[in-house]
Amino acid sequence: MGVSVLYSAIPPGSTLYARLQREKALSTLVVSLFPYGCGIFRFFEIDPEEINEILEDVIETHQETFGSELEADRVIAQLRSELRLTRQAYPGIEDRTASLEKTSVEIEKRLLQELSRRKFANADEIVEKLMFGDQTLAPTLLSTEESLGLISLGLVSEGASIFRQIDPETLFARNEWCFEDFERWRNLYLSAAEKNEEILVAVA
């Protein structure tokens, strides 16, 4: 049925975004925590014991990046602060998320069929980028393999334009599971485009 693909909007004008591009420890932490909870902006809302277990594992896995335990604690505290400040400055950012839970292969196939039917040039390339991004987070700090995918402002806008032309109910008639995932994903593109936000992507 395919992998799970996770999406979360991120404001490119935020301090968090700027710091992720230049601070390896912070960007490594965000990449590591991204698959947990209900999106990175809600990570610290999950069970405290689970938070501690996840953080301990992340710190142990990336000892070279974090250095001392004290430094790791400092980076975690800074992330907490940046997430809180971003949520204050960009209301609702924590809810601009979507996930394709084992539906990505079917959604990719049907979207490609629809764009091909509409005679979109390079439909396969467009769909691939809409699914997994056209850039990566912090490319000067992290390799492609250890980073997150990033859907740029231009691609968010292009994706929203495409999705406005597509009726989810028609595309996924008699497939409620895919329909619900696709609709949430489509709505994320529309809301992110409206607010000039980019979208982070992870394959889990």
Salt bridges, closest charged atoms under 4 A:
GLU23 OE2 - ARG19 NE 2.83
GLU23 OE2 - ARG22 NE 3.92
GLU45 OE1 - ARG42 NH1 2.91
GLU45 OE2 - ARG87 NH1 2.71
GLU71 OE2 - ARG74 NH2 2.44
GLU82 OE2 - ARG19 NH1 2.95
GLU94 OE1 - ARG87 NE 3.51
ASP95 OD1 - ARG42 NH2 2.58
GLU106 OE1 - LYS109 NZ 3.45
GLU106 OE2 - ARG110 NE 2.67
GLU114 OE2 - ARG117 NH2 2.70
GLU114 OE2 - ARG118 NE 2.71
GLU125 OE2 - LYS129 NZ 3.16
ASP181 OD1 - ARG184 NH2 2.90
GLU197 OE1 - ARG96 NE 2.75
